[in-house]
Amino acid sequence: MAKPPVLTPQAVDFPRWYQDLVNKAELADNGPVRGTMVIRPYGYALWERMQQEMDARIKDAGAQNAYFPLFIPQSYLTREAEHVEGFAPELAVVTHGGGKELEEPIVVRPTSETIINEYFSKWVQSYRDLPLLINQWANVVRWEMRPRVFLRTTEFLWQEGHTAHATYDDARAYAARIHRDVYADFMVNVLGIDVVLGRKTAKERFAGAINTLTLEGMMGDGKALQMGTSHELGQNFAKAFNTSYLSGEGKQELVWQTSWGVSTRMVGGLIMSHGDDNGLRVPPRLAAVQVVVLAIKGDDTVIAKVHEIGDRLKAAGIRVQVDARTDTPFGRRAVDWELKGVPVRVEVGPRDLENGTAMLARRIAGGKEPVALDALEALIPKILEEDQAQLLRESRERRESRTVDVATIGEAAEAAATGWARIPWADLGPEGEAKLAEQSVSVRCLIAEDGSVPADDDAPGTIAVVARAY
């Protein structure tokens, strides 16, 4: 009798496949409150690696890390009308504390523009204090009606950057820098996802922003996932909180601001971009474990050798885990590591040692072959780079092959059933966008004809990228 598959095949039920993989690869569990999640150690290790890579890029862009409170006075949110209106349906509000009703309700942080502006208005006095570039790694709460682990949860982890600048041009350039040099660089070169960079339509903009830049990735089922955003806030929050500075000419001026963020949603994007019917496939540059060295049998010589190999590979700068749990059947362990998507397995048994070899299994390229033990340090880094390039290539090829140019709203909606559509924004416009929304299809972003980000919504030749989305 054929052995049943570990995961529901993607082609049979993609959402079920996703949930199976999250569970069986031990990435996360549902939390006790609807919409919350418990991120398990292997899933959290992926997030930690994302944090490390992103944090380095954020700091290279000049921002410094800080931390702001989780609890925000409700009155802060009401100061910027468009902002509070945009977040009102998602707010969690604390009305009691210490056994008493609070004098003022407290909002559990949905995002931090308001509380950060309260402090920016204290910290910024003159043009010498600008630009002020702050980032925080934190959790936020947005009451989610249709939760899905990593993709949409009531509480999630993220980074949120907030900056204040002396001029509109400086703020705009910084939002674009984060969009391009921080987010896109990370997503393309580390996550291996060939994201499209564009600007949101007025309907899809962040509440209170004058422009939102987005990065959209195509998932394995052809749907889009918003991977991150960078917002130009203009002076909306500066007016509400009187965040101003004394210019070099002695005039009091309002600052210009940005905010930007990516979240644990990227873990979901990683799963849906690279996973297959055998489990997760983790890009080597991201992987917390790039190589696992497995002892096939509990022979003392074998156990000693796998630890020696692990030490040698670590010394070569490779992230390694040794699996010497020979009380668990080898086949089960090999399947578990395949589910977790570790790029390379080095399998060692008594016969391998006699031959001076190990069996090398590649998760991304596939296949197994014997390799001389003394060749591992030189060979594995090359394999990891090949596999990194393969995942990015597959991501790009999927998006290009499943994106079509269309001329009508009907064609756009039809194309969105299996992939993405590109349609001139001048032919679609806000009215067409509203008609697509009735069919659960959205304009993911606006791009220029050459694929760059247009200067404004009405720039000549602007193209709307249309898709169903998570």
N, C-alpha and C positions, 0 to 999 in steps of 0.2 A: 504494500500500500504506500502511495506517495506521501511524503512528509508534508503536512500543511505549512504554508508560508508563515514566517514569523510576523510579517507585516501585511496588512491589506495592500494589494497592489495599487499603485497610483492610478492606473487606468480604470480600475474598478470604482474607487471612491477616494478621491484625493484628500478631502477633509479627514476621513477615517484613517488614511495612511499617515497623515500628519500627527493625529492624536496618538496612534499606535507608536510612532517613532519617538515622540516626546516621552511616552511612558516607558517603552522598552529599552531605550538608550539611556534611561535614568537621567533625564534632563530636568524634569520638573513634575510636581504634583499639583492638583487643585488645592487651594487653601480652604480653611474651614468656613470662611465667609465668601459667599458667591462672588466670583470675579477676581478673587485673590489667588496667588500662586506661591508655592514653596519651591524655590529654585534649588535643585539638588547639587551636590558638589561638582559633578562633571559639567552640568549646565552652567554653574556659577564660574567654573574655571574658564569657560568660553567667554563669559561676560568680563571676567578679570582681564583676560588678554585683550579684549576690545577696549577696556578702560585704559590699559597701559599704552596701547598704540595710539588711541585718540588723545590721551592726556599729553603725550609727548608732542603731538602736532599742535594741540591747543596752546601749549606753553611756547612752542616755536613761533606762534602767531602773536605772542606778547601778553596773553591773558594769564592771570594768577588765580589760583583756587582759593575760595572762601566758603563759608557756610552760613546760611540764613535759616531762621526758624521754620518749623513745620506748620505752626499755627499762625494764622494771619487774621487780624481784626476784620470783621466783615465790612466795616466802614472804609477800609483801604480799597477794597474791590469796587465799591460803588462810585469811586472818584472818576474812573474812566468808563463812561457809559457803554461804549461799544464792547469793551473788554468784558465787563461783567455780564452783559447780555449774551455774549458768545459762550461764556462758561456756565451760566446759570443752571442749565439742565444737568450739569455734571458735578455740581458742588456737593461736598459732604460738609455738614455744618455741626459744630459742637455747641449745644445749648446748656449743658450741665457739667459742672466740674467740682470735685470735692464735696459732693452731696448737695450742692446748691445750684440754683439757676444762675447762669452768668448774666452780668449786667449788659454785656454786648456779646452776641454770638461770635464764635470763632470759626473761620473756614479752614479746613485741612488743605494744605497747599496743593492747588491744581497746577500752578505755575507761579513764578516769583516776580513778575514784572512790578507788581504793586509794592510789595514789601521791600524789594531792592531799591525802587525809586525813593521810598521814604528815607533810605540811608544815603543814596546818591545825593539827595538834596542837601544832606548835612556835610558830606565829604567833599563836594565840589564847590569851591569858592571862586577860583579864578581860572583863566585859560591855562595856567601852569599845572592845574590838576588834571588836565585832559591830554590825550584820551584816557578814560578810566576803563580798564578791561578786566572783567571779573567772570569767573566760571565757578560753578559748584556741581559736585556729584551728589545726588540726593534721590529720595523717593518722592513721588507725587501721587495724589489720589484724584481720580476722575470717575464718577459713578457710571459704570459701563453696563448698558442694558443687554448687550450681546457679547459676553466675554469669550475669549479664546486664548489659551495659554501663550504667553509671549506677545501675541499680536494685539490683543485688546484685553487689558485687565484693569480692574478697579484701582489697584496699586501697582505701579511699575517703577523701575529704576532708570535713571537717565543722568545726562549732564545738561545743564542749561547755562548758556553764556549770556551775559548782559553787559553792554558797553555804552558809554557816553562819549560824545565827540563834539568838537567845536563847530563843525560844519556838516552840512548835508552830504557834500561830496566825500568827506572823510568817512562818515558813517556808512554810506552806500558802498564805498570801496572795501570797507572792512567786512560787511555782510557778504560781499562777493568773494572775498579772500577765504572766509570760513567755508563757504559753499564749495569753492574750487580746491583750495590748497589743503584744507583739513578734511572735510567730509568726503569729497570725491576721491581724493588721493587715498584715503583709508579704504573706502568701499571697493575701489577698483584694484588697488595694489595689495591689499591685505585680505579683504573678504572675497576677492575674485568675482565680484558682481559688476557687470557692465551697466552701471546706472546711467539714466538720461538726466541731464541737468537742464532745468527750465524754471519758469516763473509761474506761479499760480494765477488763475483768473481772479477777478474781484470777488466772485462768489466763494472761492476756495481759500481766500487769504486768512491768515491768523487774525483773530479778533483784536482790533486796535492797531494793526499794521498798515502801512501804506504800500508795502510790497512784500511778498513772500517768495523766496527762492526754494526750490524743492529738488530732491533727488529721488527718482522713481526707478524701481527695479522690477523686471519681469520675473514672476515666479514660474515654477515648473508646469503649472496648469494654464499659463498664459495670462493670469490676472496680474494686476499691478500692486506693488506695495510701496507706500511712501516711506522711504528709508531715513529721511532727515530733512530738516527745514532750517532756513536762515532768514530772519525777518528784518526789514527796515521798518522801524517804529516811528520814524519821523520825529515830531515833537509832541505827539499826542499825550504820552505819559509825562513828559517834561512840563506841559501846561497843567496837567492835573495835580502834580506834586511840586510844582514850582522848582524844578531842577534847573538851576540857572548858574551862570558864571559871569565874572567880570572880565570883559575882553581886554586885549592889549590897548584898545582905544579908550578904555574907561567906561564902556557901555555894558549894561546888564543884558545878557543874552540867554535864551533857552538852549539847552543842549539838544543834540540830535542823537538818536539811540538805535541800537540793534539788540535783538535777542536771537538765540539759536540753540538747537538741541537735537540729540539723538538718544534713543532709549533701548531697553531690552527687546524692543520690537525687532532689532537687528538680528537677534538670535533666531527669531521666527523666519526672518528673511534668509538667513544662512541655511536653515533646514529646507525651506521650500525652493531655494535656488539650486542647491547642490545635492540634496538627498535623492536616493534612488530606492528601488524596491528591496535592497539589502540593508538600508539604513542611511545614516548620516555620512556625508563626505566632508571632512573638515579641511579647508585650505591650509597647507603646511605653514605659511607665515603666521596664521592665526592660532594654529593648534597648540593647546597647552601640553599635549603629548604628541610629538611628531612621530616617534618610533616606540613601539612596545616590543620588548624582547621576552619571548615566551619559552619557558622550559617545557618540553613535551612530556618528559617523565621525571620522577622524583629521584633520579640518580645524583649522588653527591657531586660527582664530577660535572654533570650537566648544570646543576644549581650554581656551582662555583663559576662555571664558564659564563652563564647568562649574566651574573652580576659583574663579571670582568668586562664583558661586552658593553653592558650598560655604563660602566664607569668610563670606558674608552670613548663611547659616543658622547657622553656628557662633556668630557674633556675637549671634544671636538666642537663643542658649542651647540649640540643637538639636544632638544628637550625629550627626555627618555623616561619610560617607566619599565621596570622589570616585573614580569609576572611569573613568579615561581610557585603559584598555588596549585601544585600538582595533586592535591587532594580533590580538586575539581577537574572533571574530564577535560582534556585538551580541546575537543571539538566544541564544547559549550563555551569555553573561554575564547576560542577563535571567533565564534559567531558573535559573542558579546562585543569584542573589540571591533569587529566589522560593523555592527550596529552603531557603535560610537564614532565610527568614521576616522579612526586613527590612520594617518596616511600610509605608514609602513609597519609591517609586522616582521620581526626577525625570529624565526622558529628554530629551536635547537633541541636535538635529541641525541642519544648515544651514537647512532649511526652517522649523524652529521659530524660529530666530533672525530670519529674514526677517519672521515674523509677530509677533515679540516675545513668544513663548509657549514653554512647555515641556509635554511630555506627562507628566501625573501619574498613576502607577499605584498603586493601594491594594491591599496584600496581604491585609488582614483583611476589609474591606468588599467588596473586589473592584472591578473596573472601571477604565477609563482615561479621562481627559479632558484637553483642553488647558487650561492655566492661564496667565494673564499672568505674565511673569517678575517684575514688580514687586509681585505679590500673594502670592508664596510665603511670605515671612516672617510675614504675618498669617494666612494660610490653614492652613499645616501644623500649628501647635500645636493648632488646633481639631480638625483631622482626627485627630491622635494621641490626643486625649482621647476623641473619639467611638469610635475603634477599641479603646481600652482598655476602655471601658464595654461595648462589644459582646462582647468575649471573656468578661468576667465574667458578662454576661447569658446567653450561650450555655452557660457552665459551670453556672450555676444552673438553667437550664431543662432541661438534660440530666439533672441529678441529680433534680430534682423529677419529671420525666416518667418516669424509670426507677426510681423508688422506690415500692414498694407496701406497704400495711399488710396483714399476714397474721395468722392465728390459730393455725396449727399448724407443727410442725417440717417436715413435708412441703412445705407451701406456701412456707416460708422457703427451703428448698433449691431448690425449683423456680424461685422468683423470682430466686435468686442466679445462675441460668444466664445471665441477660441484664441484671441490674442489682442493686439493693439491696432488702432487705426490712426492715420494721420490725415487731417483735413484742414484746408485753409481756414484760419480763424475768421477771416472776413466773410466766408461762406457760412460759418456756424454761428458765431456771435452768442451773446447772452441768451437770446431766445432759443437757439438750437441747443445750447447747453442745458436749458431748463427742460426741453423735450427729451433729451437723452437721460436726464436725471429721473424722469418718469419710468424709464426702463432699467433703472439701477446702473446706468452707465455714466461716468463722469469724465470731465476734462482733467487729466492728470497734471498736465503742464502745458505751457506755451513755449515753443522753441523757434529759433530763426531757421531759414531754409538751409543754412550750412550746419545746423545742429548746435549753434551757440545759443546763449541766452539773450532774448531780445531786450532792447533798452526800455521798452514799455509795451503795454498790451496791444496798442494799435500800430506798432511798427510795421512798415510794409513787408509783406511776405511772411508774416508770422503764421506758424503752423500749430494747430491744436493736436496734442497727443491724447487719444481717447481710449478708455478701457474700463472694464469692471475692476474693482479694487477691493482689497482687504481693509 
